Amino acid sequence: TLAEFTLLQPSARGRAGAAQPSDMLLLLLPRGGGGGGSNGGGATLVGASPRLMAPAVTCEALLQPGRYLALPLSLRPAFGAAPPTFVLRAGSAKPLLCERVTVAAEAAAAALCAYVRRGGECQEPLPGCRIRTLKDGAGWLTVAENGGAPMGMTVSLDFDGSFNLLPSRGSLQTYDTLPPGRTQLLQALTFSSEADGCLMRLASRFSAQLFSAEAHSPDVADALHRPVGGASGSGGALDALGRIISGSVR
């Protein structure tokens, strides 16, 4: 059946003092990781909405009989404020059975890496080591893939000098060493305000060494930034669905 999924949040229009809308992204995946589509970090995408700071985003897909996961994500830092409130609306030409489920944090991270892999630009600064960058409707996302076994891949990113962009890692400077066969969301920059324009500046350094130990600065306490899966899309991150985190993943 042809299905439409819409993610909505309260609009600030006509409401004095209302909070600015957060970014929203809706990813559609087969439950359990099967099916066709774009791989990245162990996940498979059936469809994806644009990531926007808007009252609503929509994802459409022609679904075969089976089980699917509609995964809402917001990457804009909340700075201690309450998480944004969303409503998910599902519609189709034929009846759908819908239920709320728990989602493992590593599954959400793998799905987000697949989103960047699907539409991002790819560079290979070192043999087997790839950097994917996606500019979307709410900012920039950067993902690293280490396919250079047995080499450890070290990536240093410095976005200092950028304007009107909020870093998901809490710092504009990051340093990460990925083990072989791993994929990681290094940074997600989101517009602080849509009205002021923005500027993105990036200085990057890369290196690869045998048997380098995994390291991250800032620490990857946020589960969406932990290395997942494999650089070629192998791994079973989505098999962990229904195990850990209920509700929004941050």
N, C-alpha and C positions, 0 to 999 in steps of 0.2 A: 504494500500500500504506500501511497505518497503521504508522507507525514511532515508536519510543520511544528517546530518547537520554538517558542518565544520566551525569552528571559526578560522580565520587567522589573524596574525599580521605581520608587517614587520620583516624580518629576519636580524640579525646583521652580518650574514656570508658574508665575502668579503667587508664589509663596515667599513673602518677605522673610529674610533670615534663614531660609531653608538651606540645608547642606548641599554642597555641590555633588552631582552624581559621581559615583565611583566608576571605574572601568568594569566592563562585563565581557566575558567570553564564554560561549557555550560549545562544548565539544560532544560529538556523538560517536560512541564506540560500541562494538559488539561485546556483549557480556562474556568475559572469559578470554578475550583477545583474539578470537578467530575472525575469519572473513577477509575480504580484500581491502585494498586501500593503501595508504602511505605508512610505512613503518618508521620507527625511530624510538630507540630506548625501550623496545619491547612492546610498544603499543601500536594499535591499528586504528585509523580514523575512518569513519563512515561519512562524516560531515563536520563542518565547523562554521560557526557564525564569524563575522568580523569582530575583533576586539575594539570596543568603542566606549567612550564616556557619554552615554546616551540613555534616554528612558527605556529603550528596548533594543534587543538584538535578536535575530532570527536565524535558525538553521533549518534547511529543508533537505529531505533525503527520501529516496525510493527504497523502502525496507522490504527485505525478504522475511518470511516467517522465522522467528527467532527471538532472542532476548538481547536487549540493547541498554546501554547506559547513557543518559543525558547528564553530562558533567558540567555544572556551572563553576566558573573560576573568576576571582578578582585579584589582581596583582598589585594594585595601588596601596601603598602603606597606609594604615589607619591611624598611626601615632597615638595609640591608646584609646581611640574612639571605639564605639560599639561597631561590630561588623555590619556591613551593609545588609539591608533586607531585600530579598529577591522573591519574585513569584515566577514559577515555571508553568507555562501554558502549553499543553500538547493537543494537537488536533490531527485528524486523518480522515481519509475517505472511508475507512473501515474501522471498526472498534479496536481500541488499544486497551490493554490491561496495564495499569501503571501502579507502582508502589515505590515508597521511599526506602532507600537502602543505604548502608554504610559503605564507605570507600576508603581503601588503604591509601595512605599518603604517597607511597611509592608508585601506586597506579596513577594518581593524579599527576605526579612529576613526569612519568613516562608519557602520558597523554599530551602534556604541555610540550615536551621535547618533540613529539611527533607533529604537533601544530607548527613549530618553528621549522622543522625539517621539510614539511609539506610546501611552505611558501617562501622560505628564506633563501638568501644568497649564500653560496658555499665557497669557502676558501680553504686551501690546504697548505698552510705555511711550512709544514714538515711532512715527510712521507707517512701516510696513514693517519695523520692528525688533522682533523677538519674543524673549522669554525663556521657556524651558520648564524647569520644575522637576519632578523626579520623586522622591517619597519611596518607597523600596522596602524590602525586608526587611533590608538591610544599611546603609542610610544615605540620603543625598540626592545627587542629581546635577543639575547646572545646565548648560543648553545655550543658546547665543545663535545667532540666525539674522538675518543682515543682508539683508533684501530691499528696502532703501531706496536703490537706485541713483539717482544716483552718490554717495550719502552714505557716509562712513565711520562705523561705529558703535562708540562707546566705552562700555565697561561696566566699572564698578569695583564689586567685591564685597568685603565685609568681614564675615567670620564670627567676629570677635573676641568672646569671651564664650561661645562654644559649649563644651560639655563632653562628653568621652568620644567625640570625633569626630576622625579622622585625615584631613588634607587630601591629595589626590593630587598637588597642585602643590607640596607641601612648605611652604606658607604659607597662613594663613587669610585673607590679603589678596591679591587679584589685580586686575590692571589690563590690559585687552585692547582693542585697536582692530582691528575686522574690516573688510576690504575689502568692497565690495558683492557680494552673491550668495554669501557664504561662511557656513559653519556651524562652530561650535566648541564642544567640551566645555570649559566654563570651569573647573569644579571637580567633584570627586567626593569626598564625605565618607563615610567608612566607620567603623562602630563600632570603637572601640579594644577594648572588652570588652562582651559582651552582658549581663554580670551587674550592671553598675553603672548602668544607665539612661543617658539622654543628653539633651542640651539643644542646640538649634540656634538661634542668633541671627544675623540677617543685616541689614546696612545696605548699600544699593545706590545707585549713581548712574549715570545714562545721559546720553549726548549724541550728537549727529550733526553732522558737518561735511563740507563738500564736499571730496572728494579727500584725506581724511585718510590718512596713511601707516600701514601695519600696524605694530603695536607690541604687546609682551607683557611683563608683569612679574608673577611670575617668568618667565624664559625658558621657551619650550615645547620643551625638549630631549626631553621625553617625547612620543613621536609621537602618542599618543592625544589630546593636547591641541592639536595643530596644526589650523588651519582647513582644512576639506575641502569638496568638492562645491559645491552651490548650495543656497540657502535653500529653493527650491521642490522640491528632490530631484533636479534635473538634475545631470549630471556623470557621469563614469565611474570613480569610485574603485574599484569592485569589479572593473573590467576589469584592474586591476593585480595581481590575485591570482596567487600563484606566482612573485613576482619578488624579494622582498627578505628577509623575516625568517622564519627557521625556528623552530618551537617557540612558546613563550609570547611575547606581545607586552607590553612594559612601557614 
